[in-house]
């Protein structure tokens, strides 16, 4: 039985599939967030394993935002 995939797992997949650096992936992630944009440290906290003390859970709304932005970016490249 496969473990349940978390929002953070899906974000990691999006970043890996994009082939972009974390900084470039963060730029895509932050598109449209305006002043609510995330720092590189917070973005990295979304990407680390759940057993890391730096781990931060990714909300459903942010995953939906990320999927939309990455889909648009990958389509245009």
N, CA, C and O atoms as a GROMACS GRO file, in nm:
protein
  308
    1UNK      N    1   0.084  -0.119   0.000
    1UNK     CA    2   0.000   0.000   0.000
    1UNK      C    3   0.088   0.124   0.000
    1UNK      O    4   0.182   0.134   0.079
    2UNK      N    5   0.059   0.218  -0.087
    2UNK     CA    6   0.138   0.341  -0.097
    2UNK      C    7   0.097   0.439   0.013
    2UNK      O    8  -0.022   0.452   0.044
    3UNK      N    9   0.196   0.506   0.071
    3UNK     CA   10   0.160   0.609   0.170
    3UNK      C   11   0.088   0.725   0.101
    3UNK      O   12   0.106   0.748  -0.019
    4UNK      N   13   0.008   0.795   0.176
    4UNK     CA   14  -0.067   0.908   0.122
    4UNK      C   15   0.031   1.020   0.088
    4UNK      O   16   0.118   1.056   0.168
    5UNK      N   17   0.015   1.075  -0.030
    5UNK     CA   18   0.102   1.185  -0.075
    5UNK      C   19   0.051   1.315  -0.012
    5UNK      O   20  -0.068   1.345  -0.017
    6UNK      N   21   0.143   1.390   0.046
    6UNK     CA   22   0.107   1.517   0.108
    6UNK      C   23   0.118   1.631   0.006
    6UNK      O   24   0.172   1.613  -0.103
    7UNK      N   25   0.067   1.745   0.044
    7UNK     CA   26   0.082   1.864  -0.040
    7UNK      C   27   0.230   1.896  -0.061
    7UNK      O   28   0.271   1.937  -0.169
    8UNK      N   29   0.310   1.876   0.044
    8UNK     CA   30   0.453   1.902   0.034
    8UNK      C   31   0.519   1.806  -0.065
    8UNK      O   32   0.607   1.846  -0.141
    9UNK      N   33   0.476   1.680  -0.064
    9UNK     CA   34   0.529   1.582  -0.160
    9UNK      C   35   0.499   1.628  -0.302
    9UNK      O   36   0.586   1.621  -0.390
   10UNK      N   37   0.379   1.675  -0.326
   10UNK     CA   38   0.339   1.720  -0.459
   10UNK      C   39   0.419   1.843  -0.501
   10UNK      O   40   0.459   1.855  -0.617
   11UNK      N   41   0.443   1.935  -0.408
   11UNK     CA   42   0.524   2.053  -0.441
   11UNK      C   43   0.666   2.010  -0.478
   11UNK      O   44   0.722   2.063  -0.574
   12UNK      N   45   0.722   1.916  -0.404
   12UNK     CA   46   0.856   1.864  -0.438
   12UNK      C   47   0.856   1.807  -0.579
   12UNK      O   48   0.951   1.829  -0.655
   13UNK      N   49   0.752   1.732  -0.613
   13UNK     CA   50   0.741   1.676  -0.749
   13UNK      C   51   0.738   1.787  -0.854
   13UNK      O   52   0.806   1.779  -0.956
   14UNK      N   53   0.659   1.890  -0.830
   14UNK     CA   54   0.650   2.001  -0.925
   14UNK      C   55   0.786   2.065  -0.948
   14UNK      O   56   0.824   2.094  -1.061
   15UNK      N   57   0.859   2.087  -0.839
   15UNK     CA   58   0.991   2.149  -0.850
   15UNK      C   59   1.086   2.057  -0.925
   15UNK      O   60   1.159   2.102  -1.014
   16UNK      N   61   1.087   1.928  -0.890
   16UNK     CA   62   1.176   1.832  -0.957
   16UNK      C   63   1.142   1.820  -1.105
   16UNK      O   64   1.232   1.820  -1.190
   17UNK      N   65   1.014   1.811  -1.138
   17UNK     CA   66   0.972   1.798  -1.278
   17UNK      C   67   1.006   1.922  -1.360
   17UNK      O   68   1.030   1.912  -1.480
   18UNK      N   69   1.009   2.036  -1.295
   18UNK     CA   70   1.038   2.161  -1.366
   18UNK      C   71   1.184   2.169  -1.407
   18UNK      O   72   1.218   2.235  -1.506
   19UNK      N   73   1.272   2.102  -1.332
   19UNK     CA   74   1.415   2.109  -1.360
   19UNK      C   75   1.478   2.241  -1.319
   19UNK      O   76   1.593   2.268  -1.352
   20UNK      N   77   1.403   2.323  -1.248
   20UNK     CA   78   1.451   2.455  -1.208
   20UNK      C   79   1.523   2.449  -1.074
   20UNK      O   80   1.505   2.356  -0.995
   21UNK      N   81   1.606   2.549  -1.049
   21UNK     CA   82   1.667   2.564  -0.917
   21UNK      C   83   1.557   2.601  -0.818
   21UNK      O   84   1.448   2.641  -0.857
   22UNK      N   85   1.586   2.586  -0.690
   22UNK     CA   86   1.487   2.624  -0.589
   22UNK      C   87   1.453   2.772  -0.598
   22UNK      O   88   1.337   2.811  -0.581
   23UNK      N   89   1.552   2.855  -0.626
   23UNK     CA   90   1.527   2.999  -0.637
   23UNK      C   91   1.435   3.030  -0.754
   23UNK      O   92   1.344   3.112  -0.741
   24UNK      N   93   1.457   2.966  -0.868
   24UNK     CA   94   1.371   2.988  -0.985
   24UNK      C   95   1.231   2.933  -0.960
   24UNK      O   96   1.132   2.994  -0.999
   25UNK      N   97   1.224   2.816  -0.895
   25UNK     CA   98   1.094   2.758  -0.861
   25UNK      C   99   1.018   2.849  -0.764
   25UNK      O  100   0.896   2.863  -0.774
   26UNK      N  101   1.090   2.909  -0.671
   26UNK     CA  102   1.027   3.003  -0.577
   26UNK      C  103   0.969   3.122  -0.652
   26UNK      O  104   0.860   3.168  -0.619
   27UNK      N  105   1.040   3.172  -0.751
   27UNK     CA  106   0.989   3.286  -0.829
   27UNK      C  107   0.856   3.250  -0.895
   27UNK      O  108   0.765   3.332  -0.898
   28UNK      N  109   0.846   3.129  -0.948
   28UNK     CA  110   0.720   3.084  -1.009
   28UNK      C  111   0.612   3.068  -0.903
   28UNK      O  112   0.499   3.110  -0.922
   29UNK      N  113   0.650   3.006  -0.790
   29UNK     CA  114   0.557   2.984  -0.679
   29UNK      C  115   0.500   3.118  -0.631
   29UNK      O  116   0.380   3.127  -0.601
   30UNK      N  117   0.583   3.219  -0.622
   30UNK     CA  118   0.542   3.349  -0.568
   30UNK      C  119   0.462   3.435  -0.665
   30UNK      O  120   0.403   3.535  -0.624
   31UNK      N  121   0.458   3.400  -0.794
   31UNK     CA  122   0.384   3.479  -0.892
   31UNK      C  123   0.238   3.494  -0.848
   31UNK      O  124   0.170   3.395  -0.821
   32UNK      N  125   0.194   3.617  -0.843
   32UNK     CA  126   0.055   3.643  -0.808
   32UNK      C  127   0.028   3.653  -0.658
   32UNK      O  128  -0.085   3.680  -0.619
   33UNK      N  129   0.129   3.632  -0.575
   33UNK     CA  130   0.108   3.640  -0.430
   33UNK      C  131   0.130   3.780  -0.375
   33UNK      O  132   0.092   3.810  -0.262
   34UNK      N  133   0.193   3.866  -0.454
   34UNK     CA  134   0.217   4.004  -0.410
   34UNK      C  135   0.292   4.010  -0.279
   34UNK      O  136   0.393   3.942  -0.262
   35UNK      N  137   0.243   4.092  -0.185
   35UNK     CA  138   0.314   4.108  -0.058
   35UNK      C  139   0.312   3.981   0.028
   35UNK      O  140   0.386   3.972   0.126
   36UNK      N  141   0.228   3.885  -0.007
   36UNK     CA  142   0.222   3.760   0.068
   36UNK      C  143   0.324   3.658   0.017
   36UNK      O  144   0.323   3.542   0.060
   37UNK      N  145   0.413   3.700  -0.073
   37UNK     CA  146   0.514   3.609  -0.130
   37UNK      C  147   0.601   3.551  -0.019
   37UNK      O  148   0.621   3.612   0.086
   38UNK      N  149   0.652   3.432  -0.045
   38UNK     CA  150   0.731   3.358   0.054
   38UNK      C  151   0.880   3.377   0.033
   38UNK      O  152   0.927   3.400  -0.078
   39UNK      N  153   0.954   3.368   0.143
   39UNK     CA  154   1.100   3.376   0.139
   39UNK      C  155   1.157   3.241   0.094
   39UNK      O  156   1.087   3.140   0.097
   40UNK      N  157   1.283   3.241   0.054
   40UNK     CA  158   1.349   3.116   0.015
   40UNK      C  159   1.354   3.019   0.133
   40UNK      O  160   1.342   2.898   0.114
   41UNK      N  161   1.372   3.070   0.254
   41UNK     CA  162   1.378   2.982   0.371
   41UNK      C  163   1.245   2.912   0.396
   41UNK      O  164   1.242   2.793   0.428
   42UNK      N  165   1.135   2.984   0.383
   42UNK     CA  166   1.004   2.923   0.401
   42UNK      C  167   0.977   2.824   0.289
   42UNK      O  168   0.924   2.716   0.312
   43UNK      N  169   1.013   2.860   0.167
   43UNK     CA  170   0.994   2.770   0.054
   43UNK      C  171   1.071   2.640   0.077
   43UNK      O  172   1.018   2.531   0.052
   44UNK      N  173   1.194   2.650   0.123
   44UNK     CA  174   1.273   2.530   0.153
   44UNK      C  175   1.208   2.448   0.263
   44UNK      O  176   1.216   2.325   0.261
   45UNK      N  177   1.142   2.514   0.358
   45UNK     CA  178   1.072   2.442   0.466
   45UNK      C  179   0.955   2.361   0.411
   45UNK      O  180   0.918   2.259   0.468
   46UNK      N  181   0.897   2.406   0.300
   46UNK     CA  182   0.792   2.328   0.234
   46UNK      C  183   0.850   2.205   0.164
   46UNK      O  184   0.780   2.105   0.146
   47UNK      N  185   0.977   2.212   0.125
   47UNK     CA  186   1.038   2.105   0.045
   47UNK      C  187   1.109   1.998   0.127
   47UNK      O  188   1.133   1.888   0.076
   48UNK      N  189   1.143   2.027   0.253
   48UNK     CA  190   1.216   1.928   0.333
   48UNK      C  191   1.123   1.814   0.375
   48UNK      O  192   1.001   1.825   0.368
   49UNK      N  193   1.185   1.705   0.420
   49UNK     CA  194   1.107   1.589   0.466
   49UNK      C  195   1.029   1.625   0.592
   49UNK      O  196   1.069   1.712   0.669
   50UNK      N  197   0.920   1.556   0.613
   50UNK     CA  198   0.832   1.588   0.726
   50UNK      C  199   0.895   1.560   0.862
   50UNK      O  200   0.846   1.609   0.963
   51UNK      N  201   1.002   1.482   0.865
   51UNK     CA  202   1.068   1.455   0.993
   51UNK      C  203   1.176   1.558   1.025
   51UNK      O  204   1.244   1.547   1.128
   52UNK      N  205   1.194   1.656   0.939
   52UNK     CA  206   1.292   1.762   0.963
   52UNK      C  207   1.232   1.867   1.057
   52UNK      O  208   1.114   1.899   1.048
   53UNK      N  209   1.314   1.920   1.148
   53UNK     CA  210   1.263   2.026   1.236
   53UNK      C  211   1.226   2.154   1.159
   53UNK      O  212   1.152   2.237   1.211
   54UNK      N  213   1.275   2.168   1.038
   54UNK     CA  214   1.245   2.287   0.957
   54UNK      C  215   1.116   2.273   0.877
   54UNK      O  216   1.070   2.370   0.816
   55UNK      N  217   1.057   2.154   0.876
   55UNK     CA  218   0.937   2.124   0.796
   55UNK      C  219   0.823   2.220   0.828
   55UNK      O  220   0.797   2.255   0.944
   56UNK      N  221   0.755   2.261   0.723
   56UNK     CA  222   0.635   2.344   0.735
   56UNK      C  223   0.531   2.289   0.638
   56UNK      O  224   0.558   2.276   0.519
   57UNK      N  225   0.413   2.256   0.689
   57UNK     CA  226   0.308   2.198   0.606
   57UNK      C  227   0.256   2.301   0.505
   57UNK      O  228   0.240   2.419   0.537
   58UNK      N  229   0.231   2.254   0.383
   58UNK     CA  230   0.181   2.339   0.275
   58UNK      C  231   0.028   2.329   0.271
   58UNK      O  232  -0.027   2.220   0.262
   59UNK      N  233  -0.038   2.443   0.277
   59UNK     CA  234  -0.184   2.447   0.276
   59UNK      C  235  -0.238   2.410   0.138
   59UNK      O  236  -0.170   2.427   0.036
   60UNK      N  237  -0.360   2.359   0.136
   60UNK     CA  238  -0.426   2.320   0.011
   60UNK      C  239  -0.430   2.434  -0.090
   60UNK      O  240  -0.406   2.413  -0.209
   61UNK      N  241  -0.461   2.554  -0.043
   61UNK     CA  242  -0.473   2.669  -0.133
   61UNK      C  243  -0.339   2.701  -0.199
   61UNK      O  244  -0.334   2.738  -0.316
   62UNK      N  245  -0.231   2.686  -0.122
   62UNK     CA  246  -0.098   2.715  -0.178
   62UNK      C  247  -0.057   2.609  -0.279
   62UNK      O  248   0.009   2.640  -0.378
   63UNK      N  249  -0.094   2.483  -0.254
   63UNK     CA  250  -0.063   2.379  -0.351
   63UNK      C  251  -0.139   2.406  -0.481
   63UNK      O  252  -0.081   2.394  -0.589
   64UNK      N  253  -0.265   2.441  -0.472
   64UNK     CA  254  -0.344   2.472  -0.592
   64UNK      C  255  -0.281   2.588  -0.668
   64UNK      O  256  -0.272   2.586  -0.791
   65UNK      N  257  -0.237   2.689  -0.595
   65UNK     CA  258  -0.170   2.804  -0.656
   65UNK      C  259  -0.041   2.759  -0.727
   65UNK      O  260  -0.015   2.800  -0.840
   66UNK      N  261   0.038   2.676  -0.659
   66UNK     CA  262   0.164   2.627  -0.716
   66UNK      C  263   0.138   2.544  -0.842
   66UNK      O  264   0.207   2.561  -0.942
   67UNK      N  265   0.040   2.455  -0.836
   67UNK     CA  266   0.011   2.371  -0.953
   67UNK      C  267  -0.029   2.456  -1.073
   67UNK      O  268   0.014   2.430  -1.185
   68UNK      N  269  -0.110   2.558  -1.049
   68UNK     CA  270  -0.151   2.648  -1.158
   68UNK      C  271  -0.030   2.721  -1.216
   68UNK      O  272  -0.013   2.726  -1.338
   69UNK      N  273   0.054   2.777  -1.130
   69UNK     CA  274   0.169   2.853  -1.177
   69UNK      C  275   0.270   2.764  -1.249
   69UNK      O  276   0.322   2.802  -1.354
   70UNK      N  277   0.299   2.647  -1.194
   70UNK     CA  278   0.396   2.559  -1.259
   70UNK      C  279   0.341   2.507  -1.392
   70UNK      O  280   0.416   2.492  -1.488
   71UNK      N  281   0.212   2.479  -1.398
   71UNK     CA  282   0.152   2.432  -1.523
   71UNK      C  283   0.167   2.539  -1.631
   71UNK      O  284   0.203   2.508  -1.745
   72UNK      N  285   0.140   2.663  -1.596
   72UNK     CA  286   0.154   2.773  -1.692
   72UNK      C  287   0.299   2.790  -1.735
   72UNK      O  288   0.326   2.812  -1.853
   73UNK      N  289   0.391   2.780  -1.641
   73UNK     CA  290   0.533   2.797  -1.672
   73UNK      C  291   0.583   2.684  -1.762
   73UNK      O  292   0.650   2.709  -1.862
   74UNK      N  293   0.551   2.562  -1.725
   74UNK     CA  294   0.601   2.448  -1.802
   74UNK      C  295   0.540   2.444  -1.941
   74UNK      O  296   0.603   2.397  -2.036
   75UNK      N  297   0.419   2.493  -1.954
   75UNK     CA  298   0.353   2.498  -2.085
   75UNK      C  299   0.420   2.599  -2.177
   75UNK      O  300   0.428   2.579  -2.298
   76UNK      N  301   0.468   2.709  -2.118
   76UNK     CA  302   0.525   2.816  -2.200
   76UNK      C  303   0.673   2.796  -2.232
   76UNK      O  304   0.730   2.872  -2.310
   77UNK      N  305   0.736   2.694  -2.174
   77UNK     CA  306   0.879   2.672  -2.202
   77UNK      C  307   0.899   2.564  -2.304
   77UNK      O  308   1.013   2.532  -2.340
   0.00000   0.00000   0.00000
